[in-house]
């Protein structure tokens, strides 16, 4: 998203907040339905809103995140982690649209009963939400949205490490394949994938001795990747990186193989969630790093998987669900630390929890300021399923 449109979204949303919307709920004034008072007594219910794509290109990640929130919040409430206080989650669908996301957040800000928000998994939506939440002093915890412009101040947090922080986990695998040159096809409309294509992979090459021969950006409306693939293959790279979202991955993998390329392919977590399954054997050989995989058997992960499958029998939780699960527990710990449901008190609680870290589904969680850091794992699609390459 360019700077002009992002600033326009912020102006539109801010105008919505201060336009004297519903009586008593204007973000520009006080309201009688505050979640708590300065007395420090928690209310019977804490209202939290998840603003995520439930339809559109990133719906697979948004829906999985909401499942993770549900599992965690049921645990938190059942354990009486906050005493008699229960967290109540509502979900809002962005439909993959940044302006819709901004409008949903405007409503959440205006409702003084909302104590915090879980932000969109989609980076182009997240960068529209972050300035609004920051200006309105409403704590917002993002998952998955791994680009710059998401964690921008005191009230914006991320329970997913930026992809650029763990994508270099692929370096050892690249060296093992003796890759000396790479061609890149990427979703230019995604700030996260744009960063990986234009900054992270070239930096990896400088450190590891491979060269990026060509890099072709595609738009959200692109459904046929034949032309950019042909352009990339014309430079005869040792490997191809396909940095795409959701259903675009199997389409591009099929077209890549149909073009006669049989070599290694670098992907990203957008190929997870079973997204490569429609590619069948053509998907075999794609390798990508991810912050969490249920294939990596650790005690915290196994505990999370058991809780998840109790609620969603037969499903294996995705990284999006694990991230959301940890985000919800981060928020719960912050509220307990604050002993208050005031938005500023929760913001201070989030800071305190981040300063010490905690054990979550993804392991030992450490933070750099408001931002999570994890080493990540590497997985590969073998044609029928994901397999763990580097734990």
C-alpha positions in Angstrom: 0.0 0.0 0.0 1.5 3.4 -0.9 1.9 6.1 1.7 -0.9 8.3 0.3 -3.5 5.6 0.5 -2.4 4.6 4.0 -2.6 8.1 5.3 -6.0 8.5 3.6 -7.3 5.4 5.4 -6.1 6.8 8.7 -7.8 10.2 8.0 -11.0 8.4 7.0 -11.1 6.2 10.1 -10.1 9.0 12.4 -12.9 11.1 11.0 -15.3 8.3 11.6 -14.2 8.1 15.2 -14.7 11.8 15.9 -17.8 12.4 13.9 -20.2 12.1 16.9 -21.3 8.6 15.9 -23.5 6.9 18.4 -24.4 8.9 21.5 -22.0 8.3 24.3 -19.6 6.2 22.2 -17.6 8.8 20.4 -13.9 8.2 20.5 -13.5 12.0 21.1 -15.2 12.0 24.5 -15.9 9.8 27.5 -18.5 7.1 27.8 -20.5 5.6 30.7 -19.8 2.0 29.6 -16.1 2.0 30.4 -14.8 -1.5 30.9 -13.4 -0.6 34.3 -12.5 2.4 36.5 -9.3 3.5 38.1 -10.2 1.5 41.2 -8.5 -1.5 39.6 -11.5 -3.8 39.9 -12.0 -6.0 36.9 -15.5 -6.1 35.3 -17.4 -9.3 34.9 -16.6 -9.4 31.2 -13.7 -8.2 29.2 -14.7 -7.5 25.6 -12.0 -8.2 22.9 -12.5 -7.9 19.2 -10.7 -9.9 16.5 -10.5 -8.0 13.2 -9.4 -10.5 10.6 -10.2 -11.7 7.1 -12.7 -14.5 7.2 -13.3 -14.2 3.5 -10.9 -13.1 0.7 -7.4 -14.2 -0.2 -6.1 -14.4 3.4 -9.2 -16.0 4.9 -7.3 -19.3 5.5 -5.0 -17.5 8.0 -7.7 -15.3 9.6 -10.1 -18.2 10.2 -7.2 -20.2 11.7 -6.2 -17.3 13.9 -9.8 -17.0 15.3 -9.7 -20.7 16.2 -6.5 -20.1 18.2 -8.1 -17.2 20.0 -11.2 -19.4 20.8 -9.1 -22.2 22.3 -7.0 -19.9 24.4 -10.0 -17.9 25.7 -11.9 -21.0 26.6 -8.9 -22.1 28.7 -8.4 -18.8 30.3 -12.1 -18.6 31.3 -12.3 -22.2 32.4 -9.2 -21.9 34.6 -10.5 -18.7 36.1 -7.2 -17.2 35.3 -8.7 -13.7 35.8 -10.9 -14.8 38.7 -14.5 -14.2 38.1 -13.8 -12.1 35.0 -14.3 -13.7 31.6 -12.9 -12.6 28.3 -15.6 -12.3 25.6 -14.4 -12.5 22.0 -16.3 -11.1 19.0 -15.0 -11.4 15.5 -15.2 -9.0 12.6 -14.6 -9.9 8.9 -12.4 -7.5 6.9 -13.2 -9.4 3.7 -9.6 -8.8 2.7 -10.1 -5.1 2.4 -7.9 -2.5 4.3 -10.6 0.2 4.4 -13.1 -2.3 5.8 -10.6 -3.3 8.5 -10.1 0.4 9.3 -13.9 0.9 9.7 -14.2 -2.2 12.0 -11.4 -0.8 14.2 -13.1 2.6 14.3 -16.2 1.0 15.7 -14.1 -0.9 18.3 -12.3 2.3 19.4 -15.6 4.1 19.8 -17.0 1.2 21.9 -15.5 1.9 25.3 -16.5 -1.6 26.4 -13.8 -2.9 24.1 -10.5 -3.3 26.1 -8.2 -4.6 23.3 -8.2 -5.8 19.7 -6.5 -8.6 17.9 -5.3 -7.2 14.6 -5.4 -8.6 11.1 -3.1 -11.3 9.9 -2.8 -9.5 6.5 0.0 -7.0 6.4 -1.8 -4.6 4.0 -4.7 -4.4 6.5 -2.4 -4.3 9.5 -0.5 -1.2 8.3 -3.9 0.6 8.0 -5.0 -0.5 11.5 -1.8 0.3 13.4 -1.9 4.1 13.2 -5.6 4.2 14.2 -5.0 2.0 17.2 -1.9 4.0 18.2 -3.6 7.4 17.9 -6.7 6.2 19.8 -4.6 4.4 22.5 -6.3 1.1 22.1 -4.0 -1.9 22.6 -3.9 -4.0 19.5 -2.0 -7.3 19.2 -1.3 -8.5 15.7 -0.4 -12.0 14.5 1.3 -13.0 11.2 1.3 -9.5 9.7 5.1 -9.4 9.5 6.0 -6.2 7.6 7.2 -2.8 8.7 4.6 -0.3 9.6 2.7 -2.7 12.0 4.5 -2.3 15.3 4.8 1.5 15.4 4.4 2.7 18.9 3.3 2.0 22.5 -0.1 0.5 21.7 0.8 -1.8 18.8 2.2 -5.3 19.5 2.9 -8.4 17.4 2.7 -12.1 18.7 4.4 -13.3 15.5 8.1 -12.7 14.7 8.5 -10.7 11.5 9.1 -13.1 8.6 12.3 -11.2 7.8 13.7 -12.2 11.2 13.4 -16.0 10.7 13.4 -16.3 6.9 17.2 -16.6 6.9 16.7 -20.0 8.6 16.6 -21.2 5.0 20.2 -20.2 4.5 21.7 -23.6 5.5 19.3 -25.4 3.3 20.2 -23.2 0.3 23.8 -23.9 0.9 23.2 -27.7 1.1 21.6 -27.5 -2.3 24.6 -25.6 -3.7 22.3 -22.9 -5.0 24.3 -20.0 -6.6 21.4 -18.1 -8.3 17.7 -17.5 -7.6 14.8 -16.0 -9.5 12.0 -14.5 -7.5 8.2 -14.2 -8.2 6.4 -12.4 -5.4 3.1 -10.7 -4.4 4.1 -7.1 -4.6 0.8 -6.1 -2.9 1.8 -7.8 0.3 4.2 -5.6 2.4 5.7 -8.7 4.1 6.4 -10.6 0.9 7.7 -7.5 -0.8 10.2 -7.1 2.0 11.3 -10.7 1.7 11.7 -10.4 -2.0 13.4 -7.1 -2.2 15.5 -7.0 1.0 15.7 -10.3 2.9 16.6 -12.7 0.1 19.2 -10.4 -1.5 20.8 -9.9 2.0 20.9 -13.7 2.4 22.6 -14.0 -1.0 25.2 -11.4 0.0 26.0 -13.5 3.1 25.7 -16.9 1.5 27.2 -16.4 -2.0 24.1 -16.7 -4.2 22.8 -14.0 -6.6 19.3 -12.9 -7.4 19.1 -12.9 -11.1 15.6 -11.5 -11.5 12.7 -10.5 -9.3 9.2 -10.0 -10.6 6.3 -8.5 -8.6 2.7 -9.5 -9.2 -0.6 -7.9 -8.1 -3.5 -9.1 -6.0 -5.6 -9.6 -9.2 -3.0 -11.9 -10.8 -4.3 -15.4 -11.3 -2.0 -16.6 -14.2 1.7 -16.6 -13.3 2.9 -18.0 -16.6 4.4 -14.7 -17.8 6.4 -13.8 -14.7 7.6 -17.4 -14.4 8.8 -17.4 -18.0 10.6 -14.2 -17.4 12.3 -15.6 -14.3 13.3 -18.9 -15.9 14.8 -17.1 -18.9 17.8 -16.2 -16.6 18.3 -19.9 -15.8 18.4 -19.7 -12.0 19.5 -22.6 -9.8 16.4 -22.1 -7.7 13.1 -20.2 -7.8 11.4 -18.4 -5.0 7.6 -18.2 -5.1 6.5 -15.7 -2.5 2.7 -15.8 -2.9 -0.4 -16.0 -0.7 -2.8 -18.9 -0.2 -4.3 -20.4 -3.3 -1.8 -18.6 -5.6 0.9 -21.1 -4.4 -0.5 -24.3 -6.0 -1.4 -22.4 -9.2 2.1 -21.0 -9.5 3.8 -24.3 -8.7 1.8 -26.1 -11.4 2.7 -23.5 -13.9 6.4 -23.6 -12.8 6.5 -27.3 -13.4 4.6 -27.1 -16.6 7.2 -24.6 -17.8 9.8 -27.4 -17.5 11.5 -26.3 -14.2 12.2 -29.2 -11.9 14.6 -27.6 -9.4 14.2 -26.4 -5.8 11.6 -23.8 -4.8 11.7 -21.4 -1.9 8.3 -20.5 -0.5 6.8 -18.8 2.6 4.2 -19.6 5.3 1.4 -18.7 2.8 2.0 -22.2 1.4 1.1 -23.7 4.7 -2.4 -24.6 5.9 -2.7 -27.3 3.2 -2.6 -24.6 0.5 -0.2 -26.6 -1.6 -2.4 -29.7 -1.7 -4.2 -28.8 -5.0 -0.8 -28.8 -6.7 -0.3 -32.5 -5.9 3.1 -33.9 -7.1 3.8 -30.5 -8.8 4.1 -29.0 -5.3 6.8 -31.4 -4.2 10.1 -29.7 -3.5 8.8 -26.3 -2.1 10.6 -25.5 1.1 9.8 -22.6 3.5 10.5 -21.4 7.0 7.7 -20.9 9.5 7.7 -19.7 13.1 5.7 -22.7 14.3 4.9 -26.2 13.1 2.9 -28.9 15.0 5.4 -31.3 13.4 8.1 -29.9 15.8 7.3 -32.0 18.9 7.9 -30.0 22.1 6.1 -30.2 25.3 4.4 -26.7 25.0 3.4 -27.5 21.4 1.9 -30.9 22.3 -0.1 -29.4 25.1 -1.5 -26.8 22.7 -2.2 -29.4 20.0 -4.2 -31.5 22.5 -6.3 -28.5 23.6 -6.9 -27.5 20.0 -7.9 -31.0 18.9 -10.3 -31.3 21.8 -12.2 -28.3 20.5 -11.6 -29.1 16.8 -11.4 -32.9 16.5 -9.3 -34.3 13.6 -7.7 -30.9 12.8 -4.0 -30.2 13.1 -3.4 -26.7 14.3 -1.7 -24.3 11.9 0.9 -21.8 12.8 -1.7 -19.1 12.6 -3.7 -20.7 15.3 -0.6 -21.2 17.6 0.3 -17.5 17.1 -3.3 -16.4 18.1 -3.3 -18.8 21.1 -0.1 -17.2 22.4 -1.5 -13.7 21.6 -4.6 -14.3 23.7 -2.5 -15.6 26.6 -0.2 -12.6 26.4 -3.3 -10.4 26.7 -4.7 -12.4 29.6 -1.3 -12.1 31.4 -1.3 -8.4 30.8 -4.7 -7.9 32.3 -3.7 -10.0 35.3 -0.6 -7.9 35.7 -2.6 -4.7 35.4 -5.5 -5.8 37.6 -7.4 -3.4 35.6 -9.3 -3.3 32.3 -8.4 0.3 31.5 -6.8 0.4 28.0 -3.7 2.2 29.2 -3.3 -0.2 32.1 -3.5 -3.1 29.7 -0.9 -1.5 27.5 1.4 -1.3 30.5 0.6 -4.9 31.3 1.5 -6.0 27.8 4.9 -4.2 28.2 5.6 -5.9 31.5 4.8 -9.4 30.2 6.9 -8.8 27.1 9.8 -7.7 29.2 10.0 -11.1 31.0 8.6 -13.3 28.2 6.6 -16.5 28.9 6.2 -20.1 27.6 3.5 -20.4 24.9 2.5 -22.9 22.3 5.4 -21.8 20.1 7.9 -22.3 22.9 9.9 -19.9 25.0 8.6 -16.5 23.8 11.1 -13.6 23.9 10.4 -10.1 22.7 12.3 -7.2 21.3 10.2 -4.3 22.6 6.6 -5.0 21.4 7.7 -7.6 18.9 8.1 -11.4 19.2 11.2 -13.2 18.2 11.5 -16.9 17.5 14.2 -18.9 15.5 11.6 -20.7 13.3 11.6 -24.1 11.7 11.9 -25.3 8.0 9.3 -27.5 6.4 9.0 -29.0 2.9 6.0 -30.2 0.9 6.7 -33.8 -0.3 3.8 -33.9 -2.7 1.1 -35.0 -0.2 2.0 -33.4 3.2 4.4 -31.1 5.0 7.6 -32.7 6.5 10.0 -31.1 9.0 13.4 -30.3 7.6 15.0 -28.3 10.3 13.5 -28.3 13.9 
